[in-house]
């Protein structure tokens, strides 16, 4: 029986379609490439990691995590244009993706766009209130901009989460003191003073807080330490501040 050529021609396109459907990448393929890329990344092979993340995106063009990881690699290469493009793609497909907002903020900072970086740090914290790195970056930027009232609630969270970080404890104690939150300022100031007994500025701060709380006996001890240490360092201006507070509480 001779081959029916027209009939075969009708079936060839269908066969090609079926073949292409069978080989089309799936979401599972995308996840497999992502896992492989992440593994390469942890091993330090950035080139292979990048290839796998690109394959993951080709397999699933809505794969937010793959866009974010790819953006991270571009940022490490200081290719901030491509980094930000990928972070924004990640956010477009997953608006509450805290990591993507955080890393986009870092890339914006690196390119000098502080205002937009602030917006992205805010978005990261809103997406995940426990995101300490984002909150720390946000608090630091607000502090640098002199926005102390806005920085205060972020450092309040940080002080509780990172109670062993003396820099954060001291910063929060200062913010709390100047905001009139003396009870909140006390514990972090005590932590810092206990670890820095030879730091007169810490004793001056703690003495000032205790004075506001009406604990004059304890305040006097701290202020005397501050006065003695400032005097030993030849810092007459701050020694005078400590002495002035000492004289006031002696009249109480």
N, C-alpha and C positions, 0 to 999 in steps of 0.2 A: 504493500500500500504506500503510495507516494506521500511525502510530507505535505501537510496543508500549510503552505508558507504564510498566507494571510492570517490564518488562525494563530500560528506561532507568534506573528508580529503583535497580535492583540494581547497575548499573554506575557510577552517579554516585559512591557512596562509594569504590569502588575507584579511580576516577579521582582523587579528592581525595587518597587515600593515596599514590598514585604521584606526584602533584604535590608533596606535602609531602616525600616521600623525595628527590625530585630537588633540592629547594631546601634540604635539611637541611645545616647547616654541617658542615664536615669539619675534620680536623686540619690540612690544608693551609690552609684558610680561617683557622684560628686562628694559624698561623705567619705568614700574610700580615698579619693585624691586628697581631701582635706586632712584626713588622719595621717596619710603618708607625708604630706607637707609639714604638718605639725611635728612629726617625728624627725624629719630632716632638720627642721628649725631647732629643735632641742639638741640635736647633734652638732649644730653650728654650720650645717651645709645650706647656706642661704640660697644659692643658685638653684639647687634641686627643689628646695622648699617653694621658691617662687614659681617654678614650673608646675608643681603640683597644685598650688593654689589657683593658678590660671586655668589649669585643666578642670578644677572643681567648679570654677565660675562658668566655664564653657558648658559643663554638664548641667549646671543649675544656675541660671543667670540671676536668680533671686537669693543666692546663698550669702547672707549678710556676713556671717563669720569669716568666710573666705575672703570677701572684700576687705574686711578689717585687718586680717593677717597680712594680706598683700600690701595694704597701705602701711602697715607697720614696717615691712621690709623696705619699701620705698623711702620711708622717713629715715630709717637707719642709714640709707644711702644718701641722705640729704636731698632726695628728689621729692620735695614737698608738694609740687604741683600734682604729681601722680598719687602721692600719699593722700592728699586731701580729696582728690577725686574719688578714690576708693573708699575712704571713710564716709564721704557723703552718700555714696551708693549704698553702703551698709546701713546708714541711717534712713535712707529712703525706703528700704525694704523692711527695716526694723527700727522704727522711731524711738523706742525706749531702750535702745542698745547703749548702755552706759559706757562700755569700753570704747565704742566708736566715737562717742561725744568727747570722751576724755582725750583720746589720742588725736582727734581732730583739733582740740584745743591746744595741745602741745605743738602740733604742726603750725597752727596759727601764731602761737607765741614765737616760734622759731623764725617766722617770716615778719614778725613785728606788728602783727594785728592783735593788739592786746584787748581791744573792745570786743571783738568777735570771739576771742579766746575765753573771755569772761562768760559770754553767753553759753558757750559749749560746756564750760565747767559747771555752770548752773544747771544745764540740761542733764549732765552726767549725775549730779547729786539728786536732782529731781527723779531721775530714772531709778537710782539706787541710793537711798539715804545712808547706807552703810559703806559707801565707796570712800574709804578713808583717803586714798591718794588724791582723788578729785577734790575732796573737801579741803585737804591740806593746801593744794595748789590754789584753790579758790580763796581760801582764807588769807594766804600769803599775798596774793595779788591785791585783794581788798585792803590789806594792811599797808602795802606799799603805796597804794593810791590815797592813803589817809582816810579811808572809809571804815573807821573803827567800829561804829555801831553795826554796820553790815557784817564786819569780820567777826564780831563777838559771838554770835550763835554757832558759827562754824568752829571756832576755837573751843567753845564750850563742849561740843561733841568730841573734838579731837583730844581735849584734856582727859575726858573719861576713857576714850579708846586707847590712848597712848600715855598712860600715867607714868611710864618709866622714861619717857622722852622729856628731859629737863628743859629743853628749849621751848617746847610747846607748853609745858607747865608754867614756865616763867612768862611767856607771852600772854597766856590766858590770864594769869594772875594780874599782870599789868592792865590788860584790857578791862578785866572785871573791876579792878580798883578804880580806874578812871571813869568807869561807867556807873560807879556807885553801888556795885554788887559786892559788898565787902565780905559777906558770908561765903559767897562763891569763890572769892579771891583767896581766902585764908588757906585752905588745904593745899592747893598747888604751890602757894608761896612757902608753906612749911616744908613741903617735899623738896623744893629747890634749896632752901636754906639748910636743911639737914645734910644735903649732899655737897653744899658749897659753903662751908663754915667760914672760909677766908674771903668771901666775896661781900664787900661792904654794901654794894648796891642792893643785893638780895636782902640783907638785914634791914636796910633802910625801908625797902618796900614792905617787908613783913611787919616792921615796927609801925609803919604808917597805917597798915590794915588793922592791926591790933588796937591802935589808938582810936580809929573810927568805930571799932566795936566796943570801946569802953574798957578794954582789958589792959589797963594802964601799967600794971606791974610787969606783965610779959612784954608789953611794948617798950618799956624803959630798958629792959635787958637787951632787946634787939637794937634799939637806937644807940645804946652805949657801945655795943659792938661795932655798929656802923661808924660812929664817931671816932672810935679808937683806930679802926682800920683805915678810914679815910685820912686821918691825921698822919698815920704811919706812912701812907703813900704820898703825902704832901698835897693831897687834894683838899685844899682849904675851902673851896666853894661848897662841895658836898658835905664836908665836915660841919660847916656852918648850918646846913639844912638839918642835919641830924641833931645838932646842938639846939637849934631853935625848937624842934619838936620835943626834945627832952625837957627843955625849960617850960614848955607849955603843959606837959603832963604832970610836971612836979607841982604845978599850981592847982591841979584837979583835986 
